[in-house]
Amino acid sequence: MSLTSYLIEGLLPEQEKKKVVAVYGGGFKPPTSGHFEVVKQALKENPEIDKFIILIGGKPRNGITPDESILIWDIYKQYLPFKVEVKYTSVPPIKGIYNYAKEHPNEEVLFIIGAREGNEEDFKDIASRTTSLDKYPNLNLRTIVTTGGVSGTAARNASKISLEKFKRFVPSELSDEEVEQVFNIVADKITENNPEDGKAVPYGSGYKKLNENITKSQLDTLETYADKLFAKLGIDIEFTRHFLDRVNDKRNIKPISIPELMGMFKRLHRKHGKPLSKVDNDFDAVVKDFNNNINIPFAINVTPNDIDLVAKTIMRKKDFKTSTPVISLNENASYSKEINIKEKIAQLTSHMIDKGMNIEPLPTLEFVDGDSENASDFFGKTAYYDPNKQHIVLYTEGRHPKDIVRSYAHEMIHHIQYLEDRLGDVAGTNTTEDDHLDKIEQEANLRGTMTFRNWTDSILNEAIVGDRIKEAKEEVTDSMVVVLSRNDNQINLYNLKTNEALGNINTYGNEVNGVAAKKGYGPLMYELGMANIYPKGLQSDRRGNTEAPAEAIWKSDFKEKDLSNKELVNAMLEQPKLMERPIISNGKKAVIARPIEKLINFLK
């Protein structure tokens, strides 16, 4: 196994640390306040959940399709954590949950089922739905009991009467505008009950595959959704008749779905909404989702009252050519895909080990990709270190790979602080209110940044530095000695014959002074490894002599005793003055650097 492979393996979460995924399946025609409460309570009762999947299946009920369900859940999701995602399943939802557990054997899957307190039918239903649970060793049942709760049938019936009657069936967190939006989605779709709609047997023989084509009614619902999204910006969304024809075109190969389009409009609003609201002239542009290869040519028309965004057509095509401006919906730059971030992190980790930095045992590492909500928040997270798990989390969306690896270097300094028991208890995140937090962040900022800089410089200047070290080695004489000054955080070079200080380099290796700088001794001094035993290094006088009291301590406490090797080591740990110095370490080996030949041999 290569060093890079070894380091990547060591950095990634250990096998026994399974990802915890909760799956909550159902028809949700429509999603109600009861369904919403099940999700909220499940997350509260199971804080170990890493991802929560709401799995939507089933045929349309009274005209409400899975696409409408997804639109409504998308409104609810604003009041749920980022870890919640909504997916459509082409099989019955319960089977979809079993399939997920089967397809993800290395994850711990939580089967979420809601039950209303005191409702015996709900609990009987749970027993019938979980008969195959024992066949999946990684699948565990979580029954979420809520007070009250309402059914989709009751919500559909209320929508036939009035908005006021319907209001109590949706989460209380919603604004009046959002309640009306959900009501319009449901009320516009309610039809007389169809005996083939799957209602009587939602998981049985009445189940049929969903029609993958987008209907005119669904597109109208999407237009209403997008209009309300952009309303405050004075932008009106329109679809042409050709758009509907082209959205279902077989040339798309993979059918375009309502959730995909809904996601595109959300990102268009979040990323480009304000700039679009300020345009003064008409123009054409193509809105492009590089991840899904969906292209929507728009005509942007400025009127006295508002700005019209007219979606003229649509196609799923990877190499779509256009002469008009492209409005990208993707946060990550395209060049990021050409850079192997894990490999770069492994190389940096190897550099830190080579420099003797106290980073072992290595922490586990997690990448959070695609969190566009976090990326769009100026105060969003970039990375963090969890000392309880010795775990680093890196957020990648919208960031240059170099910046991601620099964040890793920062968090690795926190890992060192933890291993050296210097991290302590941090009560908050405000450095202006916590002096200890301020100090450890200052260290992580400075040392992490300089470690990253030294690593990149070592790659870019490897040949130059190598030549300088070679030249410096030829000039070093047996009268020169390098010592570490703990108080000044410096590596100092002395000429013992002339008792002259030749210069110094700081422990970050980026500031050289004196003769050492002029003669190019800086890289040599840094390569000696003196910076790498800081802050645990031992200070000697400039001649490398053992301090005077050492002999007295030896004679009085140890000289006449028959000590084992272990006892001798303990004696030196208790009385460092007994040790000859300066001690030079490269993280793997340490030597007493006297006489000067030992310095030279140590470098070879």
C-alpha positions as CSV (number, residue, x, y, z in Angstrom):
1,M,0.0,0.0,0.0
2,S,1.4,3.5,-0.9
3,L,1.9,6.1,1.7
4,T,-0.9,8.2,0.1
5,S,-3.3,5.3,0.2
6,Y,-2.3,4.5,3.8
7,L,-2.8,8.1,4.9
8,I,-6.2,8.4,3.1
9,E,-7.3,5.2,4.8
10,G,-6.2,6.5,8.1
11,L,-7.9,9.8,7.7
12,L,-11.3,8.5,6.6
13,P,-13.8,7.3,9.3
14,E,-13.1,3.9,10.7
15,Q,-15.2,1.1,9.4
16,E,-17.0,0.6,12.7
17,K,-18.1,4.2,12.7
18,K,-21.2,3.7,10.6
19,K,-23.1,6.5,9.0
20,V,-26.6,6.7,10.5
21,V,-29.4,7.3,8.0
22,A,-33.1,7.6,8.9
23,V,-35.7,6.7,6.2
24,Y,-39.3,7.8,6.6
25,G,-41.6,6.5,3.8
26,G,-45.1,7.2,2.8
27,G,-47.5,8.6,0.2
28,F,-47.8,12.0,1.8
29,K,-50.8,13.1,-0.3
30,P,-50.4,15.8,1.0
31,P,-47.7,16.0,3.7
32,T,-49.4,17.3,6.9
33,S,-48.4,18.8,10.3
34,G,-48.5,15.2,11.7
35,H,-45.9,14.0,9.2
36,F,-43.8,17.1,9.9
37,E,-43.9,16.5,13.6
38,V,-42.7,12.9,13.1
39,V,-39.6,14.2,11.3
40,K,-38.9,16.8,13.9
41,Q,-39.4,14.4,16.8
42,A,-37.4,11.6,15.2
43,L,-34.4,14.0,14.8
44,K,-34.7,15.1,18.4
45,E,-34.9,11.6,19.8
46,N,-32.1,10.3,17.6
47,P,-29.4,13.0,17.5
48,E,-26.9,10.5,16.0
49,I,-28.7,10.7,12.7
50,D,-26.3,11.9,9.9
51,K,-29.0,12.0,7.1
52,F,-32.8,11.9,7.1
53,I,-34.5,10.7,3.9
54,I,-38.2,11.3,3.3
55,L,-39.2,8.7,0.7
56,I,-42.3,9.5,-1.3
57,G,-44.1,6.9,-3.4
58,G,-47.6,5.8,-4.5
59,K,-50.0,6.8,-7.2
60,P,-51.8,10.2,-7.3
61,R,-54.6,10.5,-4.7
62,N,-57.4,12.9,-5.6
63,G,-55.1,14.4,-8.2
64,I,-52.2,15.0,-5.8
65,T,-49.1,13.4,-7.3
66,P,-45.6,12.6,-5.7
67,D,-44.4,15.7,-7.5
68,E,-46.9,17.9,-5.6
69,S,-45.8,16.1,-2.4
70,I,-42.2,17.0,-3.1
71,L,-43.1,20.6,-3.7
72,I,-44.9,20.8,-0.3
73,W,-42.1,19.0,1.5
74,D,-39.7,21.5,0.0
75,I,-41.7,24.3,1.7
76,Y,-41.6,22.4,5.0
77,K,-37.9,21.7,4.7
78,Q,-37.1,25.4,5.4
79,Y,-38.0,24.6,9.0
80,L,-35.9,21.4,9.2
81,P,-32.2,20.8,9.4
82,F,-30.0,20.6,6.3
83,K,-29.6,16.8,6.7
84,V,-33.2,16.2,5.6
85,E,-33.7,15.4,2.0
86,V,-36.8,14.3,0.0
87,K,-36.7,11.5,-2.6
88,Y,-39.2,9.8,-4.9
89,T,-39.3,6.0,-5.0
90,S,-40.8,4.0,-7.9
91,V,-41.6,1.1,-5.6
92,P,-44.0,1.1,-2.6
93,P,-42.4,3.2,0.2
94,I,-42.0,0.3,2.7
95,K,-40.3,-1.8,0.0
96,G,-38.2,1.3,-0.8
97,I,-36.9,1.4,2.8
98,Y,-36.0,-2.3,2.8
99,N,-34.2,-1.8,-0.5
100,Y,-32.2,1.1,0.9
101,A,-31.1,-1.0,3.8
102,K,-30.1,-3.8,1.4
103,E,-28.2,-1.5,-0.9
104,H,-26.3,0.3,2.0
105,P,-25.1,-2.6,4.2
106,N,-22.3,-0.4,5.7
107,E,-24.8,2.2,7.0
108,E,-27.0,1.9,10.1
109,V,-30.5,2.5,8.8
110,L,-33.3,3.7,11.0
111,F,-36.8,2.7,9.8
112,I,-39.0,5.7,10.9
113,I,-42.7,5.0,11.5
114,G,-45.1,7.5,13.0
115,A,-47.9,6.6,15.4
116,R,-50.6,8.8,17.0
117,E,-50.8,8.4,20.8
118,G,-53.7,6.2,21.8
119,N,-54.5,5.1,18.2
120,E,-54.5,1.3,18.3
121,E,-54.9,1.1,14.5
122,D,-51.6,2.9,14.0
123,F,-49.7,0.4,16.1
124,K,-51.4,-2.6,14.4
125,D,-50.3,-1.0,11.1
126,I,-46.7,-0.9,12.4
127,A,-46.7,-4.6,13.1
128,S,-47.9,-5.4,9.5
129,R,-45.3,-3.1,7.9
130,T,-42.3,-4.5,9.8
131,T,-42.7,-8.2,9.2
132,S,-39.4,-8.4,7.2
133,L,-37.3,-6.3,9.6
134,D,-35.3,-9.3,10.8
135,K,-33.9,-10.0,7.3
136,Y,-31.8,-6.8,7.4
137,P,-29.2,-6.7,10.2
138,N,-28.4,-3.0,9.6
139,L,-32.1,-2.0,9.8
140,N,-33.6,-0.8,13.1
141,L,-37.1,0.3,13.9
142,R,-37.8,3.7,15.4
143,T,-41.5,4.3,16.3
144,I,-42.2,8.0,16.8
145,V,-45.3,8.6,18.9
146,T,-46.9,12.0,18.5
147,T,-49.8,13.6,20.2
148,G,-52.7,14.4,17.8
149,G,-51.6,14.2,14.2
150,V,-53.8,14.4,11.1
151,S,-54.3,12.3,8.1
152,G,-53.8,13.2,4.4
153,T,-57.5,12.3,3.8
154,A,-58.6,14.9,6.3
155,A,-56.3,17.5,4.8
156,R,-57.7,16.8,1.3
157,N,-61.2,17.1,2.6
158,A,-60.5,20.4,4.4
159,S,-59.0,21.8,1.2
160,K,-62.3,21.4,-0.5
161,I,-64.0,23.7,2.0
162,S,-61.7,26.7,2.7
163,L,-58.2,27.9,3.4
164,E,-59.2,28.6,7.0
165,K,-60.3,24.9,7.5
166,F,-57.2,23.7,5.8
167,K,-54.8,25.8,7.8
168,R,-54.7,23.6,10.9
169,F,-53.5,20.6,8.8
170,V,-50.1,22.2,8.0
171,P,-47.2,23.0,10.3
172,S,-47.6,26.0,12.6
173,E,-44.2,27.3,11.6
174,L,-45.3,28.2,8.1
175,S,-46.0,31.9,7.3
176,D,-49.5,32.9,6.0
177,E,-48.1,33.1,2.5
178,E,-46.6,29.6,2.7
179,V,-49.9,28.2,4.1
180,E,-51.7,29.7,1.1
181,Q,-49.1,28.3,-1.2
182,V,-49.6,24.7,0.1
183,F,-53.4,25.2,0.0
184,N,-53.3,26.2,-3.6
185,I,-51.1,23.2,-4.5
186,V,-53.6,20.8,-2.8
187,A,-56.9,22.5,-3.6
188,D,-56.1,22.9,-7.3
189,K,-55.4,19.2,-7.6
190,I,-58.3,17.7,-5.7
191,T,-60.5,15.5,-7.9
192,E,-63.2,13.0,-7.2
193,N,-61.9,9.7,-5.8
194,N,-60.7,7.4,-8.6
195,P,-61.1,3.6,-7.7
196,E,-57.7,3.1,-9.5
197,D,-55.9,5.8,-7.6
198,G,-54.4,3.3,-5.2
199,K,-56.1,4.7,-2.1
200,A,-57.8,1.5,-1.0
201,V,-54.6,-0.5,-1.4
202,P,-51.7,1.9,-1.4
203,Y,-49.1,-0.9,-1.0
204,G,-51.0,-3.6,-2.9
205,S,-52.4,-4.5,-6.3
206,G,-53.7,-1.0,-6.9
207,Y,-50.1,0.3,-7.1
208,K,-49.0,1.4,-10.6
209,K,-45.9,3.0,-11.9
210,L,-45.9,6.8,-11.9
211,N,-46.1,8.4,-15.3
212,E,-42.7,10.0,-15.8
213,N,-44.0,12.7,-18.2
214,I,-44.6,16.2,-16.8
215,T,-48.2,17.3,-17.3
216,K,-49.5,20.8,-18.0
217,S,-51.0,20.9,-14.6
218,Q,-47.7,20.1,-12.9
219,L,-45.9,22.7,-14.9
220,D,-48.6,25.3,-13.9
221,T,-47.9,24.3,-10.2
222,L,-44.2,24.8,-10.8
223,E,-44.8,28.2,-12.3
224,T,-46.9,29.2,-9.3
225,Y,-44.1,28.0,-7.0
226,A,-41.4,29.9,-8.9
227,D,-43.5,33.1,-9.2
228,K,-43.9,33.2,-5.4
229,L,-40.2,32.5,-5.0
230,F,-39.2,35.5,-7.1
231,A,-42.2,37.8,-6.3
232,K,-40.4,40.0,-3.8
233,L,-37.7,40.7,-6.4
234,G,-40.2,41.9,-9.0
235,I,-39.6,38.9,-11.3
236,D,-42.3,36.9,-13.0
237,I,-41.6,33.4,-14.4
238,E,-43.3,32.1,-17.5
239,F,-43.1,28.9,-19.6
240,T,-43.8,28.8,-23.3
241,R,-45.9,26.0,-24.9
242,H,-42.7,24.7,-26.6
243,F,-41.1,24.3,-23.1
244,L,-43.8,21.7,-22.2
245,D,-43.3,19.8,-25.4
246,R,-39.5,19.8,-25.0
247,V,-39.4,18.9,-21.3
248,N,-40.9,15.4,-22.1
249,D,-38.8,14.9,-25.3
250,K,-37.2,11.5,-25.6
251,R,-34.0,13.2,-26.7
252,N,-33.4,14.1,-23.1
253,I,-32.6,10.3,-22.6
254,K,-33.2,10.6,-18.9
255,P,-36.6,12.2,-18.2
256,I,-36.5,15.6,-16.6
257,S,-38.4,15.7,-13.3
258,I,-40.3,18.3,-11.4
259,P,-37.9,18.1,-8.4
260,E,-35.0,18.8,-10.7
261,L,-36.7,21.9,-12.1
262,M,-37.8,23.0,-8.6
263,G,-34.2,22.7,-7.4
264,M,-32.9,24.8,-10.4
265,F,-35.4,27.6,-9.7
266,K,-34.4,27.6,-6.0
267,R,-30.7,27.9,-6.9
268,L,-31.4,30.5,-9.6
269,H,-33.3,32.6,-7.0
270,R,-30.6,32.2,-4.3
271,K,-27.6,32.7,-6.4
272,H,-28.7,35.1,-9.2
273,G,-32.1,36.5,-8.0
274,K,-30.8,39.9,-6.8
275,P,-28.5,40.6,-9.8
276,L,-31.4,39.6,-12.2
277,S,-33.7,42.0,-10.4
278,K,-31.4,44.9,-11.2
279,V,-31.0,44.5,-15.0
280,D,-32.0,47.4,-17.2
281,N,-32.1,45.9,-20.7
282,D,-33.6,42.9,-22.4
283,F,-31.2,40.0,-23.1
284,D,-31.1,36.2,-23.7
285,A,-29.2,33.7,-21.5
286,V,-29.0,30.0,-20.8
287,V,-29.5,28.8,-17.2
288,K,-27.3,25.7,-16.9
289,D,-27.1,23.0,-14.2
290,F,-23.7,21.3,-14.9
291,N,-24.4,18.5,-12.5
292,N,-27.6,17.3,-14.2
293,N,-26.7,18.7,-17.7
294,I,-30.0,20.6,-17.9
295,N,-30.1,23.7,-20.0
296,I,-32.9,26.3,-20.0
297,P,-32.7,29.1,-22.6
298,F,-34.4,32.2,-21.1
299,A,-35.6,35.5,-22.6
300,I,-35.2,38.2,-19.9
301,N,-37.6,41.0,-20.7
302,V,-37.6,44.3,-18.8
303,T,-41.1,45.9,-18.5
304,P,-42.1,49.1,-16.6
305,N,-43.7,47.0,-13.9
306,D,-41.5,43.9,-13.5
307,I,-39.0,41.7,-15.2
308,D,-40.2,38.7,-17.1
309,L,-38.1,35.5,-17.2
310,V,-39.5,33.5,-20.0
311,A,-38.3,29.9,-20.2
312,K,-38.4,29.2,-24.0
313,T,-37.3,25.6,-24.1
314,I,-35.3,23.0,-22.1
315,M,-33.0,20.1,-22.9
316,R,-30.8,17.7,-21.0
317,K,-27.5,17.8,-22.9
318,K,-23.9,17.7,-21.6
319,D,-22.2,19.5,-24.4
320,F,-24.9,22.1,-25.0
321,K,-23.5,24.9,-27.3
322,T,-24.7,28.5,-27.0
323,S,-23.5,31.9,-28.1
324,T,-25.5,33.6,-25.3
325,P,-24.3,34.2,-21.7
326,V,-24.5,31.2,-19.4
327,I,-25.9,31.5,-15.9
328,S,-24.4,28.7,-13.9
329,L,-26.3,27.2,-11.0
330,N,-23.4,25.2,-9.7
331,E,-21.4,26.4,-6.7
332,N,-18.3,24.3,-7.3
333,A,-15.9,25.6,-10.0
334,S,-15.4,23.1,-12.8
335,Y,-11.6,23.0,-12.3
336,S,-12.1,21.5,-8.8
337,K,-13.0,18.2,-10.3
338,E,-9.5,17.9,-11.8
339,I,-7.8,18.1,-8.4
340,N,-7.7,15.2,-6.0
341,I,-8.3,16.8,-2.7
342,K,-7.9,13.6,-0.7
343,E,-4.5,13.0,-2.2
344,K,-3.4,16.6,-1.5
345,I,-4.5,16.2,2.1
346,A,-2.6,12.9,2.4
347,Q,0.5,14.6,1.1
348,L,0.1,17.4,3.6
349,T,-0.4,14.9,6.4
350,S,2.8,13.1,5.3
351,H,4.6,16.4,5.4
352,M,3.4,17.1,8.9
353,I,4.6,13.6,10.1
354,D,8.0,14.1,8.4
355,K,8.3,17.4,10.3
356,G,7.7,15.7,13.6
357,M,4.4,17.3,14.3
358,N,2.4,15.6,17.0
359,I,-0.6,14.5,14.9
360,E,-0.8,10.7,15.6
361,P,-3.1,9.0,16.1
362,L,-4.6,10.6,13.1
363,P,-8.2,12.0,13.3
364,T,-11.0,10.6,11.1
365,L,-12.0,12.9,8.2
366,E,-15.4,13.7,6.6
367,F,-16.2,15.7,3.5
368,V,-19.6,17.5,3.3
369,D,-20.2,18.0,-0.4
370,G,-23.0,19.9,-2.1
371,D,-24.3,21.8,0.9
372,S,-25.3,24.9,-1.1
373,E,-27.4,26.3,1.7
374,N,-24.3,26.5,3.9
375,A,-22.2,27.8,1.0
376,S,-24.6,30.6,0.4
377,D,-24.5,31.8,4.0
378,F,-21.7,34.3,4.7
379,F,-21.4,32.9,8.2
380,G,-21.7,29.3,7.1
381,K,-19.2,26.6,8.2
382,T,-16.0,25.9,6.4
383,A,-14.7,23.2,8.7
384,Y,-14.6,22.1,12.4
385,Y,-12.8,19.6,14.7
386,D,-14.8,17.4,17.1
387,P,-12.4,16.5,20.0
388,N,-14.9,14.0,21.4
389,K,-14.5,11.9,18.3
390,Q,-11.1,13.2,17.1
391,H,-13.0,13.9,13.8
392,I,-12.5,16.7,11.2
393,V,-15.3,17.8,9.0
394,L,-14.6,19.8,5.8
395,Y,-17.3,21.6,3.8
396,T,-16.4,21.7,0.1
397,E,-19.2,23.4,-1.8
398,G,-18.1,26.5,-3.6
399,R,-14.5,26.4,-2.3
400,H,-11.2,26.3,-4.1
401,P,-9.4,23.0,-3.3
402,K,-6.4,24.9,-1.9
403,D,-8.7,26.7,0.6
404,I,-10.2,23.3,1.6
405,V,-6.8,21.8,2.3
406,R,-5.8,25.0,4.2
407,S,-8.8,24.5,6.4
408,Y,-7.6,20.9,7.1
409,A,-4.3,22.3,8.2
410,H,-6.1,24.6,10.6
411,E,-8.2,21.8,12.1
412,M,-5.1,19.6,12.4
413,I,-3.6,22.2,14.8
414,H,-6.7,21.8,16.9
415,H,-6.1,18.1,16.8
416,I,-2.6,18.6,18.1
417,Q,-4.0,20.9,20.9
418,Y,-6.3,18.1,21.9
419,L,-3.6,15.4,21.9
420,E,-1.4,17.7,24.0
421,D,-4.3,18.4,26.4
422,R,-4.3,22.1,25.6
423,L,-7.7,22.4,23.9
424,G,-9.6,22.6,27.1
425,D,-13.3,23.2,27.5
426,V,-14.6,25.8,25.0
427,A,-18.0,27.2,26.0
428,G,-18.8,29.0,22.7
429,T,-17.6,30.3,19.4
430,N,-17.1,34.0,20.2
431,T,-13.3,34.8,20.4
432,T,-14.1,38.2,21.9
433,E,-15.7,36.7,25.0
434,D,-13.3,33.7,25.6
435,D,-9.6,34.4,26.1
436,H,-8.7,30.7,25.9
437,L,-10.6,30.3,22.7
438,D,-8.9,33.4,21.3
439,K,-5.5,31.9,22.1
440,I,-6.1,28.5,20.6
441,E,-7.6,30.0,17.5
442,Q,-4.7,32.4,17.1
443,E,-2.3,29.4,17.2
444,A,-4.4,27.4,14.8
445,N,-4.6,30.3,12.4
446,L,-0.9,31.1,12.5
447,R,0.5,27.6,12.8
448,G,-2.0,26.0,10.4
449,T,-1.5,28.7,7.8
450,M,2.3,28.5,8.0
451,T,2.3,24.7,8.0
452,F,0.2,24.8,4.8
453,R,2.5,27.5,3.3
454,N,5.7,25.6,4.2
455,W,4.3,22.4,2.6
456,T,3.3,24.2,-0.7
457,D,6.7,26.1,-0.7
458,S,8.5,22.8,-0.2
459,I,6.7,21.4,-3.3
460,L,7.2,24.5,-5.5
461,N,10.8,25.1,-4.3
462,E,12.0,21.6,-3.7
463,A,14.9,21.9,-6.2
464,I,15.9,25.3,-5.0
465,V,15.8,24.4,-1.3
466,G,17.7,21.2,-2.0
467,D,20.5,23.1,-3.7
468,R,20.7,25.6,-0.8
469,I,20.9,22.8,1.8
470,K,23.7,21.1,-0.2
471,E,25.7,24.4,-0.4
472,A,25.1,25.1,3.3
473,K,26.3,21.6,4.3
474,E,29.6,22.3,2.5
475,E,30.1,25.4,4.5
476,V,29.1,24.1,7.9
477,T,32.1,23.5,10.2
478,D,32.5,21.6,13.4
479,S,32.5,24.9,15.3
480,M,28.8,25.6,14.4
481,V,25.9,24.4,16.6
482,V,22.1,24.8,16.2
483,V,20.0,25.2,19.3
484,L,16.3,25.8,20.0
485,S,15.2,28.8,22.0
486,R,11.8,27.9,23.5
487,N,11.3,31.4,24.9
488,D,11.9,33.2,21.6
489,N,10.4,30.5,19.4
490,Q,13.5,30.5,17.3
491,I,16.2,28.2,16.0
492,N,19.6,29.8,16.5
493,L,22.9,29.1,14.7
494,Y,26.2,29.8,16.7
495,N,29.9,29.7,15.9
496,L,31.5,28.2,18.9
497,K,35.0,29.3,18.0
498,T,34.1,33.0,17.8
499,N,31.2,32.8,20.3
500,E,29.2,34.6,17.5
501,A,25.5,34.3,16.8
502,L,25.2,33.7,13.1
503,G,21.5,34.2,12.8
504,N,18.2,32.6,13.5
505,I,15.0,31.3,11.9
506,N,11.6,31.2,13.5
507,T,9.9,27.9,14.3
508,Y,7.5,28.3,11.3
509,G,10.5,28.3,9.0
510,N,9.6,31.5,7.1
511,E,11.7,34.3,8.7
512,V,15.5,34.0,8.6
513,N,17.8,36.7,10.0
514,G,21.5,37.5,10.2
515,V,24.4,35.6,8.4
516,A,22.2,32.6,8.2
517,A,19.9,34.4,5.8
518,K,22.8,35.8,3.7
519,K,24.5,32.5,3.4
520,G,21.3,30.5,2.8
521,Y,21.6,28.5,6.0
522,G,17.8,28.9,6.7
523,P,16.6,25.8,4.9
524,L,19.5,23.8,6.6
525,M,18.5,25.0,10.0
526,Y,14.9,24.2,9.5
527,E,15.7,20.8,8.1
528,L,17.5,20.0,11.3
529,G,14.1,19.5,12.8
530,M,14.5,21.9,15.7
531,A,11.1,23.6,15.0
532,N,9.4,20.2,15.1
533,I,10.1,19.5,18.8
534,Y,8.5,22.8,19.8
535,P,6.8,23.3,22.3
536,K,8.3,20.2,23.9
537,G,11.9,21.0,23.0
538,L,14.6,21.3,25.6
539,Q,16.8,24.4,25.8
540,S,20.5,24.3,26.2
541,D,23.1,27.0,26.5
542,R,24.6,28.2,23.2
543,R,27.5,25.9,23.5
544,G,25.2,22.9,24.0
545,N,26.5,22.3,27.5
546,T,24.5,20.5,30.2
547,E,23.5,23.0,32.9
548,A,25.7,23.2,35.9
549,P,23.3,21.8,38.5
550,A,23.0,18.5,36.6
551,E,26.2,17.0,38.0
552,A,25.2,17.8,41.6
553,I,21.8,16.2,41.0
554,W,23.4,13.1,39.5
555,K,25.9,12.7,42.4
556,S,23.3,13.2,45.1
557,D,20.4,11.2,43.8
558,F,21.5,8.7,41.2
559,K,25.2,8.0,40.9
560,E,25.6,5.3,43.5
561,K,22.3,3.6,42.6
562,D,21.8,0.5,40.5
563,L,19.1,1.7,38.1
564,S,17.3,-0.2,35.4
565,N,16.8,1.3,31.9
566,K,13.2,2.2,32.9
567,E,14.3,4.0,36.0
568,L,17.0,5.9,34.1
569,V,14.4,7.1,31.6
570,N,12.1,8.2,34.4
571,A,15.0,10.0,36.1
572,M,15.7,11.9,32.9
573,L,12.0,12.8,32.5
574,E,11.9,14.1,36.1
575,Q,15.2,15.9,35.8
576,P,15.8,17.0,32.2
577,K,19.0,18.7,33.3
578,L,20.6,15.3,33.4
579,M,20.3,15.0,29.6
580,E,23.0,16.3,27.2
581,R,21.7,18.8,24.8
582,P,20.8,20.2,22.2
583,I,18.5,17.3,21.2
584,I,17.5,17.2,17.5
585,S,14.4,15.3,16.4
586,N,12.7,14.7,13.0
587,G,9.7,13.0,14.6
588,K,11.1,9.5,14.0
589,K,14.6,9.8,15.5
590,A,16.4,12.0,17.9
591,V,20.1,12.6,18.5
592,I,22.4,14.6,20.8
593,A,23.8,17.2,18.3
594,R,27.3,17.3,19.7
595,P,29.9,17.3,18.1
596,I,28.9,19.0,14.9
597,E,29.5,15.8,12.9
598,K,26.3,14.4,14.4
599,L,24.4,17.3,12.8
600,I,25.8,16.5,9.4
601,N,25.2,12.7,9.7
602,F,21.7,13.4,10.9
603,L,21.0,15.2,7.7
604,K,22.2,12.5,5.4
